[in-house]
Amino acid sequence: MMNTTTISKQEFYDRIERFQSNIRAEGLDACLVHASESDMANVRYLSEFWPTFEAAAVFVPAEGEAVLIVGPESDHHAARRSVFKNIEKMLEYRESAEPECPGMEFTSFKDIAARYFTKGTMKKLGIVGWSVTTLPVYMALKEQLPDVELVKADQTLLPLRFIKSADELASMRKAFAISELAVEAILNEIKPGMTELQVIGIAQREIYKHGGEYEGHALYCFCGESTKHAISRPTHNKIVKNEIIQLNIGARVDGYSSSVGLPISIGPLPERKRKLVEFGLEAHFKTMEMLKPGIPAASVVKDYEAWVKSRGFEKYLLYGPCHAIGMMEVEQPWMESTSDYDLEKNMTFQVDTFFYDHDFGLRWENGVALTDGGVEKLSSKFMKFMEI
């Protein structure tokens, strides 16, 4: 393995051991963990491998050695990148163009079971990354392992990612620091007449310049009415004066994502829009005050919603106030009124404060890590409204 991350090799091995303990506790014989290029988190968390074009998986028996499974073109890359010595190549993990790959030799799921499951007969196989498991993989499992029960098993792995280690937190701090540098460059260079895409180009330049390995998510720059979209992409729409410009800029470091979100304007905003922007920032800080270890996540949401209503802004609220962040900019656990977990030290969340009206919207977004008494702000430099 080449040195691609500051996360130690031993931490990867410890993750496998904790995962295997959960597999045994659930009465499963093994788990098959899936990832794609766009949602690589579970496979990278276990192996440090990030698939490109193709998909990937990690087969983890309840006892014994794990194996990384890659597509036809990824074996050499995986051998250089992954912490695993066991790497197998399967046609089912090829890219979506479905090349036939004549002349190449591949492993089957039957082979994987024979080589790496050595404790009797496999009866129950957990699938982790259920929502990104492809139909070709699922059909091959049913055909090649007809007597094995397939079980959705995301909860055997995902909770291991909830509490961040010291190395993980260090990587996240660096990612947020790079994001702040990218935002600063945008504020220094943005001008009316630029397109949203040109503004994003500034951020991408700075992310790679300062050591980011990739963007943490699809970067946001919207101007005007498109700011009311909760999820969107930048376009050739031009930046104009006296209008809300929404930025959400995130770098990725060592596999860990970040995002710094803020509304700005070039010149003063109309009073109606400025009032909602300023309330959004107040709500952003209020959320951070509510976050402490030991508090039920659901109570944070209910208290936040009640506070927004008490201030008379509930009609502008779409959702909130937090979601977890780590290897994905949005990952479990969600923080919702139906959540059934308590907050714990070293959980990491994006405080995601979004409000919108009929013709505009705004989002304040910054990361926090829970500490003994509250939160550490992973980004705080741009928690203010700027009319530049």
Stockholm file with secondary structure:
# STOCKHOLM 1.0

chainA/1-388         MMNTTTISKQEFYDRIERFQSNIRAEGLDACLVHASESDMANVRYLSEFWPTFEAAAVFVPAEGEAVLIVGPESDHHAARRSVFKNIEKMLEYRESAEPECPGMEFTSFKDIAARYFTKGTMKKLGIVGWSVTTLPVYMALKEQLPDVELVKADQTLLPLRFIKSADELASMRKAFAISELAVEAILNEIKPGMTELQVIGIAQREIYKHGGEYEGHALYCFCGESTKHAISRPTHNKIVKNEIIQLNIGARVDGYSSSVGLPISIGPLPERKRKLVEFGLEAHFKTMEMLKPGIPAASVVKDYEAWVKSRGFEKYLLYGPCHAIGMMEVEQPWMESTSDYDLEKNMTFQVDTFFYDHDFGLRWENGVALTDGGVEKLSSKFMKFMEI
#=GR chainA/1-388 SS CCCCCSSCHHHHHHHHHHHHHHHHHTTCSEEEEEECSSSCHHHHHHHCCCCSSSCEEEEEESSSCCEEEECTTCHHHHHHHCSCSCEEECGGGSCTTCCCCTTCCCCCHHHHHHHHCCSSCCCEEEEESGGGCCHHHHHHHHHHSTTSEEEECGGGTGGGGTBCCHHHHHHHHHHHHHHHHHHHHHHHHCCTTCBHHHHHHHHHHHHHHTTCSEESSSCEEEEGGGGGCSSCCCCSCBCCTTSCEEEEECEEBTTBCCCEEEEEESSCCCHHHHHHHHHHHHHHHHHHHHCCTTSBHHHHHHHHHHHHHHTTCGGGBCSCSEEECSSSSSEEEEECTTCCCBCCTTBEEEEEEEEECSSCEEEEEEEEEECSSSEEESCCTTCSCEEC
#=GC SS_cons         CCCCCSSCHHHHHHHHHHHHHHHHHTTCSEEEEEECSSSCHHHHHHHCCCCSSSCEEEEEESSSCCEEEECTTCHHHHHHHCSCSCEEECGGGSCTTCCCCTTCCCCCHHHHHHHHCCSSCCCEEEEESGGGCCHHHHHHHHHHSTTSEEEECGGGTGGGGTBCCHHHHHHHHHHHHHHHHHHHHHHHHCCTTCBHHHHHHHHHHHHHHTTCSEESSSCEEEEGGGGGCSSCCCCSCBCCTTSCEEEEECEEBTTBCCCEEEEEESSCCCHHHHHHHHHHHHHHHHHHHHCCTTSBHHHHHHHHHHHHHHTTCGGGBCSCSEEECSSSSSEEEEECTTCCCBCCTTBEEEEEEEEECSSCEEEEEEEEEECSSSEEESCCTTCSCEEC
//
